[in-house]
Amino acid sequence: MSTATRPDPRPPQAPAGPATASRLLLFGLPALALFACVWVTRVFIAVDVVTQVLHMTGLKSIAAVAVVGAMLPSLPLGLAYGLLRPRPIAASAVCVALGACVLELAFASLTVPWWSFFTWWVLPLECAIVLFIFPLASMLGARCAPRADARLRRRAGAVIFGVLTLCAVVWPLLQGCVRNGSCGSA
């Protein structure tokens, strides 16, 4: 009998460690930021834009809120994400947009039964627009400043993405402060 062992024909699998965590952060944080920006835009900005600028009412205004609420954050965040990531960008941008849409639908499903409303189509419409606009803007952002240093592009993309997300998170607080007249009062 031979005591020699045969090598395992299967390729070695990478351990689930820092590489998996960094990949999750690479897609998860932008998806979470995009979700937060879309939600804040829909609730605090899109309604004002539709009622005061577009002067719409009825079902058209509800659809317009979904369109404006999805487009306003998707365009600048998509451009910033295009600067942040190297080319090819389309697949990763679709993953980020899809993650944001899953978060939005899950969050909405936990808070209200949106599928039972007369306007059930609003959230899927908003997600479809995010899934179209964010990757398109990312591809445009990836084509911006092609001769610039890669580190500079990543830093610019990260700063723009971070500042826009921070503004979206702080906006409701500032808007409430201004409307209530309680800014700076203790």
C-alpha positions as YAML, in Angstrom:
chain: A
units: angstrom
residues:
- id: 1
  name: MET
  ca: [0.00, 0.00, 0.00]
- id: 2
  name: SER
  ca: [1.14, 3.46, -0.87]
- id: 3
  name: THR
  ca: [1.15, 6.12, 1.81]
- id: 4
  name: ALA
  ca: [1.47, 9.04, -0.65]
- id: 5
  name: THR
  ca: [-1.40, 11.52, -0.58]
- id: 6
  name: ARG
  ca: [-2.97, 12.95, -3.65]
- id: 7
  name: PRO
  ca: [-3.23, 16.74, -4.04]
- id: 8
  name: ASP
  ca: [-6.72, 18.17, -3.78]
- id: 9
  name: PRO
  ca: [-7.99, 18.95, -7.31]
- id: 10
  name: ARG
  ca: [-10.28, 21.74, -6.08]
- id: 11
  name: PRO
  ca: [-8.90, 25.28, -6.13]
- id: 12
  name: PRO
  ca: [-8.25, 26.75, -2.70]
- id: 13
  name: GLN
  ca: [-11.03, 28.99, -1.42]
- id: 14
  name: ALA
  ca: [-10.26, 32.38, 0.02]
- id: 15
  name: PRO
  ca: [-11.12, 32.73, 3.69]
- id: 16
  name: ALA
  ca: [-14.00, 35.03, 4.53]
- id: 17
  name: GLY
  ca: [-12.02, 37.81, 6.11]
- id: 18
  name: PRO
  ca: [-10.80, 41.30, 5.34]
- id: 19
  name: ALA
  ca: [-11.24, 40.92, 1.56]
- id: 20
  name: THR
  ca: [-14.91, 40.03, 1.97]
- id: 21
  name: ALA
  ca: [-15.44, 42.82, 4.50]
- id: 22
  name: SER
  ca: [-13.80, 45.39, 2.24]
- id: 23
  name: ARG
  ca: [-15.89, 44.23, -0.71]
- id: 24
  name: LEU
  ca: [-19.02, 44.52, 1.40]
- id: 25
  name: LEU
  ca: [-18.00, 48.05, 2.42]
- id: 26
  name: LEU
  ca: [-17.19, 48.91, -1.18]
- id: 27
  name: PHE
  ca: [-20.75, 48.16, -2.28]
- id: 28
  name: GLY
  ca: [-22.65, 48.41, 1.00]
- id: 29
  name: LEU
  ca: [-21.68, 51.90, 2.11]
- id: 30
  name: PRO
  ca: [-22.43, 53.57, -1.24]
- id: 31
  name: ALA
  ca: [-25.73, 51.65, -1.43]
- id: 32
  name: LEU
  ca: [-26.66, 52.77, 2.07]
- id: 33
  name: ALA
  ca: [-25.69, 56.35, 1.27]
- id: 34
  name: LEU
  ca: [-27.67, 56.31, -1.99]
- id: 35
  name: PHE
  ca: [-30.70, 54.90, -0.17]
- id: 36
  name: ALA
  ca: [-30.48, 57.58, 2.52]
- id: 37
  name: CYS
  ca: [-30.12, 60.36, -0.05]
- id: 38
  name: VAL
  ca: [-33.06, 59.10, -2.13]
- id: 39
  name: TRP
  ca: [-35.26, 58.82, 0.95]
- id: 40
  name: VAL
  ca: [-34.35, 62.28, 2.26]
- id: 41
  name: THR
  ca: [-34.78, 63.82, -1.18]
- id: 42
  name: ARG
  ca: [-38.21, 62.27, -1.67]
- id: 43
  name: VAL
  ca: [-39.47, 63.30, 1.76]
- id: 44
  name: PHE
  ca: [-37.89, 66.73, 2.21]
- id: 45
  name: ILE
  ca: [-37.04, 68.13, -1.24]
- id: 46
  name: ALA
  ca: [-39.01, 66.47, -4.05]
- id: 47
  name: VAL
  ca: [-42.43, 67.39, -2.68]
- id: 48
  name: ASP
  ca: [-41.46, 71.07, -2.49]
- id: 49
  name: VAL
  ca: [-39.96, 71.00, -5.99]
- id: 50
  name: VAL
  ca: [-43.07, 69.39, -7.49]
- id: 51
  name: THR
  ca: [-45.59, 71.62, -5.73]
- id: 52
  name: GLN
  ca: [-43.76, 74.94, -5.93]
- id: 53
  name: VAL
  ca: [-41.73, 74.67, -9.13]
- id: 54
  name: LEU
  ca: [-43.71, 72.28, -11.35]
- id: 55
  name: HIS
  ca: [-47.16, 73.26, -9.97]
- id: 56
  name: MET
  ca: [-48.55, 69.74, -10.31]
- id: 57
  name: THR
  ca: [-51.30, 67.94, -8.40]
- id: 58
  name: GLY
  ca: [-52.93, 64.51, -8.44]
- id: 59
  name: LEU
  ca: [-51.36, 61.29, -9.67]
- id: 60
  name: LYS
  ca: [-49.00, 63.20, -11.96]
- id: 61
  name: SER
  ca: [-47.54, 64.98, -8.94]
- id: 62
  name: ILE
  ca: [-47.06, 61.67, -7.11]
- id: 63
  name: ALA
  ca: [-45.18, 60.27, -10.11]
- id: 64
  name: ALA
  ca: [-43.19, 63.50, -10.38]
- id: 65
  name: VAL
  ca: [-42.16, 63.24, -6.72]
- id: 66
  name: ALA
  ca: [-40.86, 59.72, -7.39]
- id: 67
  name: VAL
  ca: [-38.95, 60.89, -10.49]
- id: 68
  name: VAL
  ca: [-37.47, 63.99, -8.82]
- id: 69
  name: GLY
  ca: [-36.76, 62.08, -5.61]
- id: 70
  name: ALA
  ca: [-34.81, 59.45, -7.54]
- id: 71
  name: MET
  ca: [-33.02, 61.70, -10.03]
- id: 72
  name: LEU
  ca: [-31.76, 64.45, -7.71]
- id: 73
  name: PRO
  ca: [-29.48, 62.20, -5.64]
- id: 74
  name: SER
  ca: [-28.72, 59.65, -8.37]
- id: 75
  name: LEU
  ca: [-27.08, 62.12, -10.72]
- id: 76
  name: PRO
  ca: [-24.45, 63.72, -8.43]
- id: 77
  name: LEU
  ca: [-23.82, 60.55, -6.42]
- id: 78
  name: GLY
  ca: [-23.46, 58.57, -9.65]
- id: 79
  name: LEU
  ca: [-20.93, 61.06, -11.00]
- id: 80
  name: ALA
  ca: [-19.00, 60.89, -7.72]
- id: 81
  name: TYR
  ca: [-19.10, 57.08, -7.74]
- id: 82
  name: GLY
  ca: [-17.73, 57.13, -11.28]
- id: 83
  name: LEU
  ca: [-14.76, 59.14, -10.04]
- id: 84
  name: LEU
  ca: [-14.36, 56.85, -7.06]
- id: 85
  name: ARG
  ca: [-14.12, 53.53, -8.91]
- id: 86
  name: PRO
  ca: [-11.88, 52.54, -11.82]
- id: 87
  name: ARG
  ca: [-13.36, 51.47, -15.13]
- id: 88
  name: PRO
  ca: [-15.30, 49.34, -16.04]
- id: 89
  name: ILE
  ca: [-17.90, 50.80, -13.72]
- id: 90
  name: ALA
  ca: [-21.28, 49.64, -15.04]
- id: 91
  name: ALA
  ca: [-21.55, 46.34, -13.14]
- id: 92
  name: SER
  ca: [-20.50, 47.77, -9.78]
- id: 93
  name: ALA
  ca: [-22.77, 50.82, -10.22]
- id: 94
  name: VAL
  ca: [-25.73, 48.54, -10.95]
- id: 95
  name: CYS
  ca: [-24.88, 46.53, -7.80]
- id: 96
  name: VAL
  ca: [-24.82, 49.72, -5.70]
- id: 97
  name: ALA
  ca: [-28.11, 50.96, -7.20]
- id: 98
  name: LEU
  ca: [-29.70, 47.54, -6.73]
- id: 99
  name: GLY
  ca: [-28.53, 47.48, -3.12]
- id: 100
  name: ALA
  ca: [-30.04, 50.90, -2.52]
- id: 101
  name: CYS
  ca: [-33.33, 49.78, -4.07]
- id: 102
  name: VAL
  ca: [-33.41, 46.63, -1.94]
- id: 103
  name: LEU
  ca: [-32.80, 48.74, 1.16]
- id: 104
  name: GLU
  ca: [-35.54, 51.18, 0.16]
- id: 105
  name: LEU
  ca: [-38.10, 48.47, -0.54]
- id: 106
  name: ALA
  ca: [-37.17, 46.60, 2.66]
- id: 107
  name: PHE
  ca: [-37.35, 49.75, 4.78]
- id: 108
  name: ALA
  ca: [-40.68, 50.74, 3.23]
- id: 109
  name: SER
  ca: [-42.02, 47.21, 3.73]
- id: 110
  name: LEU
  ca: [-41.10, 47.29, 7.41]
- id: 111
  name: THR
  ca: [-42.81, 50.62, 8.00]
- id: 112
  name: VAL
  ca: [-45.97, 50.45, 5.85]
- id: 113
  name: PRO
  ca: [-47.64, 47.92, 3.53]
- id: 114
  name: TRP
  ca: [-46.91, 50.03, 0.44]
- id: 115
  name: TRP
  ca: [-48.03, 47.29, -1.97]
- id: 116
  name: SER
  ca: [-51.62, 47.59, -0.71]
- id: 117
  name: PHE
  ca: [-51.95, 51.31, -1.50]
- id: 118
  name: PHE
  ca: [-53.54, 52.80, -4.59]
- id: 119
  name: THR
  ca: [-50.14, 54.29, -5.42]
- id: 120
  name: TRP
  ca: [-48.22, 51.01, -5.02]
- id: 121
  name: TRP
  ca: [-46.27, 51.76, -8.19]
- id: 122
  name: VAL
  ca: [-44.41, 54.76, -6.74]
- id: 123
  name: LEU
  ca: [-41.57, 52.88, -5.00]
- id: 124
  name: PRO
  ca: [-40.89, 50.51, -7.92]
- id: 125
  name: LEU
  ca: [-40.89, 53.54, -10.26]
- id: 126
  name: GLU
  ca: [-38.40, 55.31, -8.01]
- id: 127
  name: CYS
  ca: [-36.20, 52.20, -7.89]
- id: 128
  name: ALA
  ca: [-36.33, 51.81, -11.68]
- id: 129
  name: ILE
  ca: [-35.17, 55.40, -12.11]
- id: 130
  name: VAL
  ca: [-32.33, 54.90, -9.61]
- id: 131
  name: LEU
  ca: [-31.34, 51.68, -11.42]
- id: 132
  name: PHE
  ca: [-31.18, 53.62, -14.70]
- id: 133
  name: ILE
  ca: [-29.77, 57.02, -13.68]
- id: 134
  name: PHE
  ca: [-27.12, 56.02, -11.09]
- id: 135
  name: PRO
  ca: [-25.18, 53.63, -13.39]
- id: 136
  name: LEU
  ca: [-25.51, 56.05, -16.31]
- id: 137
  name: ALA
  ca: [-24.16, 58.92, -14.20]
- id: 138
  name: SER
  ca: [-21.40, 56.62, -12.90]
- id: 139
  name: MET
  ca: [-20.30, 55.84, -16.44]
- id: 140
  name: LEU
  ca: [-20.22, 59.57, -17.19]
- id: 141
  name: GLY
  ca: [-18.26, 60.21, -14.00]
- id: 142
  name: ALA
  ca: [-15.75, 57.51, -14.96]
- id: 143
  name: ARG
  ca: [-15.10, 59.41, -18.19]
- id: 144
  name: CYS
  ca: [-14.49, 62.72, -16.39]
- id: 145
  name: ALA
  ca: [-10.85, 63.81, -16.14]
- id: 146
  name: PRO
  ca: [-9.37, 60.65, -17.67]
- id: 147
  name: ARG
  ca: [-5.82, 62.01, -17.48]
- id: 148
  name: ALA
  ca: [-6.04, 62.90, -13.79]
- id: 149
  name: ASP
  ca: [-4.11, 60.87, -11.25]
- id: 150
  name: ALA
  ca: [-6.12, 57.85, -10.07]
- id: 151
  name: ARG
  ca: [-5.56, 58.72, -6.40]
- id: 152
  name: LEU
  ca: [-6.80, 62.25, -6.96]
- id: 153
  name: ARG
  ca: [-9.91, 60.96, -8.76]
- id: 154
  name: ARG
  ca: [-10.67, 58.50, -5.93]
- id: 155
  name: ARG
  ca: [-10.21, 61.20, -3.30]
- id: 156
  name: ALA
  ca: [-12.40, 63.66, -5.20]
- id: 157
  name: GLY
  ca: [-15.08, 61.01, -5.68]
- id: 158
  name: ALA
  ca: [-14.96, 60.03, -2.00]
- id: 159
  name: VAL
  ca: [-15.15, 63.64, -0.83]
- id: 160
  name: ILE
  ca: [-18.04, 64.49, -3.15]
- id: 161
  name: PHE
  ca: [-19.90, 61.30, -2.21]
- id: 162
  name: GLY
  ca: [-19.31, 61.90, 1.50]
- id: 163
  name: VAL
  ca: [-20.27, 65.57, 1.46]
- id: 164
  name: LEU
  ca: [-23.48, 64.91, -0.48]
- id: 165
  name: THR
  ca: [-24.43, 62.11, 1.89]
- id: 166
  name: LEU
  ca: [-23.66, 64.26, 4.93]
- id: 167
  name: CYS
  ca: [-25.77, 67.08, 3.49]
- id: 168
  name: ALA
  ca: [-28.65, 64.67, 2.91]
- id: 169
  name: VAL
  ca: [-28.48, 63.42, 6.48]
- id: 170
  name: VAL
  ca: [-28.22, 66.92, 8.00]
- id: 171
  name: TRP
  ca: [-30.83, 68.53, 5.69]
- id: 172
  name: PRO
  ca: [-33.92, 67.35, 7.64]
- id: 173
  name: LEU
  ca: [-32.45, 68.67, 10.88]
- id: 174
  name: LEU
  ca: [-31.71, 72.07, 9.34]
- id: 175
  name: GLN
  ca: [-35.08, 72.25, 7.63]
- id: 176
  name: GLY
  ca: [-36.89, 71.49, 10.89]
- id: 177
  name: CYS
  ca: [-34.73, 73.99, 12.73]
- id: 178
  name: VAL
  ca: [-35.50, 76.77, 10.21]
- id: 179
  name: ARG
  ca: [-39.24, 75.99, 9.97]
- id: 180
  name: ASN
  ca: [-39.67, 75.88, 13.74]
- id: 181
  name: GLY
  ca: [-37.47, 78.91, 14.37]
- id: 182
  name: SER
  ca: [-35.45, 76.99, 16.95]
- id: 183
  name: CYS
  ca: [-31.99, 77.35, 15.39]
- id: 184
  name: GLY
  ca: [-29.45, 78.33, 17.99]
- id: 185
  name: SER
  ca: [-31.92, 78.53, 20.86]
- id: 186
  name: ALA
  ca: [-31.12, 76.52, 23.93]
...
